[in-house]
Amino acid sequence: MSFGDEFQRLSKYLRESLKGKGLDWGNKPSLYKKYSGAKETAELPGAECEGGKPLYQTIQQRRSVRNYQDTAVDGKTLSQVLWAAQGITLATEYHQFRAAPSAGALYPIETYCVINNVEGYKPGLYHYQVPYHTLLLIKEGSFGSDLARAALGQKMLRDSAFNLVWAAVIERSKWKYDQRAYRYIYLDAGHIAQNAALAAAACGLGSCQVGAFFDEEVNRVIDVDGEAEFAIYMSSFGIPKV
Ligand SMILES: Cc1cc2nc3c(=O)[nH]c(=O)nc-3n(C[C@H](O)[C@H](O)[C@H](O)COP(=O)(O)O)c2cc1C
């Protein structure tokens, strides 16, 4: 049996062996990544819940788009896509719920934004700061080509206006789900990417999901260690070439 088959077998919930385990509330991992040291914040326009194409039309029209115009996208559109991916949509006393569902509301996925060509934003690697709906500039520079190289030469990541890279902080989900967490992070990322793709389509942008990449190379682009946190999915976004 290969390790994939073995993982699927070993991570099954079985009626005879599933015991409710108490959760270690004192050691619940933080749901938000924090950076130390001074970093530049890039504000985003406030996200809006109105406008854009209607939902059913958007679903009908969404296609993977791999060829983009060499035209800048505006900050408003970037903001809408980030909000649809991970924005907070309901804050209660105990939880801050986000736009996409997450197993156990543990939100193990971090969103990085590689900006190539967005009006008013320097090209660079940014981290999406969920609680504030802002971007934190992690490093300035053109990283689209590095990302394209890391993704088996898929040039759309170089030619896009921006790319989102999703990385899992596995401990957040393992805290509750142990090895089954590895199923849930991919499901979470799928929901997030679909929300982003639909928001992009509603704003007239094209996007393409990317699962084919050299993991460690993408980890290096987004400055994560590949163990506690590792890249699992990406999408490119831009104005479609007609
Ligand atoms: C998990 C996943 C990984 C994907 N990886 C890639 C990829 O690496 N490169 C690419 O060009 N398209 C990729 N795609 C896009 C698919 O090729 C595309 O969704 C499919 O052809 C159906 O077309 P549609 O998205 O226009 O409906 C991926 C899609 C998914 C869901």
The ligand as a Gaussian input file, in Angstrom:
#p B3LYP/6-31G(d) Opt

LIG

0 1
 C       -6.725000      21.382000      -7.170000
 C       -6.548000      22.057000      -8.521000
 C       -5.283000      22.214000      -9.023000
 C       -5.108000      22.851000     -10.246000
 N       -3.842000      23.080000     -10.707000
 C       -3.672000      23.705000     -11.887000
 C       -2.360000      23.999000     -12.336000
 O       -1.361000      23.746000     -11.681000
 N       -2.258000      24.629000     -13.540000
 C       -3.332000      24.983000     -14.291000
 O       -3.152000      25.551000     -15.378000
 N       -4.594000      24.730000     -13.866000
 C       -4.781000      24.101000     -12.684000
 N       -6.056000      23.887000     -12.221000
 C       -7.216000      24.356000     -13.023000
 C       -7.895000      23.204000     -13.759000
 O       -7.112000      22.785000     -14.847000
 C       -9.290000      23.696000     -14.227000
 O      -10.067000      24.029000     -13.098000
 C      -10.005000      22.641000     -15.068000
 O       -9.373000      22.473000     -16.301000
 C      -11.463000      22.972000     -15.295000
 O      -11.604000      24.203000     -15.974000
 P      -12.365000      25.473000     -15.359000
 O      -11.645000      25.881000     -14.100000
 O      -12.306000      26.524000     -16.407000
 O      -13.771000      25.050000     -15.039000
 C       -6.240000      23.283000     -10.990000
 C       -7.516000      23.122000     -10.452000
 C       -7.679000      22.535000      -9.222000
 C       -9.071000      22.423000      -8.651000

